[in-house]
Amino acid sequence: MTQIDTVIEHLSDHGSISREYAWTEYKIKRLGAVIHELKERGYLFNTRETNTDYIYTLTDEGTIVTEEERKSVVKKKYKFMGF
């Protein structure tokens, strides 16, 4: 099972995950990188920073956006301005 699969399974069971928990329970050192990959795949998160940790929670709008919505966001983010 990959780190992404592990985090998806944890989120489906619990709804949120913290960096500390990911490291302690699953030995995932770079949870932010896993969350970034999930965002690229269309998952929507709210991120909360505490004094010592980050907590990532799936949003209430649904756990995943459609492919067209994702492409729309990517196009806006990386709009080519020409040479």
C-alpha contacts under 8 A as a table, 3 or more apart, distances in Angstrom:
res1	aa1	res2	aa2	distance
1	M	5	D	6.01
1	M	6	T	6.60
2	T	5	D	5.12
2	T	6	T	6.22
3	Q	6	T	4.98
3	Q	7	V	6.17
3	Q	28	I	6.95
3	Q	34	V	7.15
4	I	7	V	5.20
4	I	8	I	6.11
4	I	34	V	6.01
4	I	38	L	7.52
5	D	8	I	5.12
5	D	9	E	6.10
6	T	9	E	5.21
6	T	10	H	6.18
6	T	26	Y	7.87
7	V	10	H	5.00
7	V	11	L	6.01
7	V	17	I	7.90
7	V	34	V	7.82
8	I	11	L	5.11
8	I	12	S	6.09
9	E	12	S	5.17
9	E	13	D	6.31
10	H	13	D	5.17
10	H	14	H	5.91
10	H	15	G	7.37
10	H	16	S	7.69
10	H	17	I	7.43
11	L	14	H	5.10
11	L	15	G	4.42
11	L	16	S	5.42
11	L	17	I	6.76
11	L	57	T	7.83
11	L	58	L	7.36
12	S	15	G	5.78
14	H	17	I	7.68
15	G	57	T	5.87
15	G	58	L	5.88
16	S	55	I	6.79
16	S	56	Y	5.40
16	S	57	T	4.12
16	S	58	L	6.34
17	I	21	Y	6.70
17	I	22	A	6.85
17	I	55	I	5.65
17	I	56	Y	5.40
17	I	57	T	6.64
18	S	21	Y	5.23
18	S	22	A	6.13
18	S	53	D	6.76
18	S	54	Y	5.58
18	S	55	I	4.22
18	S	56	Y	6.13
19	R	22	A	5.11
19	R	23	W	6.19
19	R	29	K	7.75
19	R	30	R	7.80
19	R	31	L	5.82
19	R	32	G	7.78
19	R	53	D	6.24
19	R	54	Y	5.88
19	R	55	I	6.76
20	E	23	W	5.21
20	E	24	T	6.05
20	E	53	D	6.64
21	Y	24	T	5.06
21	Y	25	E	5.76
21	Y	26	Y	7.66
22	A	25	E	5.55
22	A	26	Y	5.25
22	A	27	K	6.31
22	A	28	I	5.40
22	A	29	K	7.44
22	A	31	L	6.79
23	W	26	Y	5.58
23	W	27	K	4.27
23	W	28	I	4.70
23	W	29	K	5.49
24	T	27	K	5.85
24	T	28	I	7.96
28	I	31	L	6.03
30	R	33	A	5.47
30	R	34	V	6.81
31	L	34	V	5.06
31	L	35	I	6.14
32	G	35	I	5.02
32	G	36	H	6.03
33	A	36	H	4.97
33	A	37	E	6.32
34	V	37	E	5.16
34	V	38	L	6.31
35	I	38	L	4.99
35	I	39	K	6.16
35	I	56	Y	7.97
36	H	39	K	5.06
36	H	40	E	6.29
37	E	40	E	5.00
37	E	41	R	6.37
38	L	41	R	4.95
38	L	42	G	6.42
38	L	43	Y	5.50
39	K	42	G	4.99
39	K	43	Y	4.79
39	K	44	L	6.18
39	K	45	F	7.59
40	E	43	Y	7.34
40	E	70	R	7.85
41	R	64	I	7.87
41	R	70	R	7.91
42	G	63	T	7.85
42	G	64	I	4.99
42	G	65	V	5.07
42	G	66	T	7.21
42	G	67	E	7.61
42	G	70	R	6.12
43	Y	58	L	7.54
43	Y	63	T	5.20
43	Y	64	I	4.32
43	Y	65	V	6.54
44	L	58	L	5.89
44	L	59	T	5.65
44	L	61	E	7.98
44	L	62	G	7.33
44	L	63	T	5.71
44	L	64	I	6.16
44	L	65	V	7.52
45	F	56	Y	6.25
45	F	57	T	5.39
45	F	58	L	4.54
45	F	59	T	5.16
46	N	56	Y	5.90
46	N	57	T	5.23
46	N	58	L	6.31
46	N	59	T	5.99
47	T	54	Y	6.82
47	T	55	I	5.77
47	T	56	Y	4.74
47	T	57	T	6.43
48	R	54	Y	5.71
48	R	55	I	5.17
48	R	56	Y	6.56
49	E	52	T	7.76
49	E	53	D	6.03
49	E	54	Y	4.56
49	E	55	I	6.42
50	T	53	D	5.19
50	T	54	Y	6.08
50	T	55	I	7.79
58	L	62	G	7.71
58	L	63	T	6.12
59	T	62	G	6.17
59	T	63	T	6.49
60	D	63	T	7.51
62	G	65	V	7.47
65	V	69	E	6.19
65	V	70	R	6.47
66	T	69	E	5.24
66	T	70	R	6.30
67	E	70	R	5.09
67	E	71	K	6.17
68	E	71	K	5.12
68	E	72	S	6.14
69	E	72	S	5.03
69	E	73	V	6.35
70	R	73	V	5.21
70	R	74	V	6.25
71	K	74	V	5.01
71	K	75	K	6.03
72	S	75	K	5.17
72	S	76	K	6.28
73	V	76	K	5.21
73	V	77	K	6.11
74	V	77	K	5.04
74	V	78	Y	6.04
75	K	78	Y	5.31
75	K	79	K	5.45
76	K	79	K	5.42
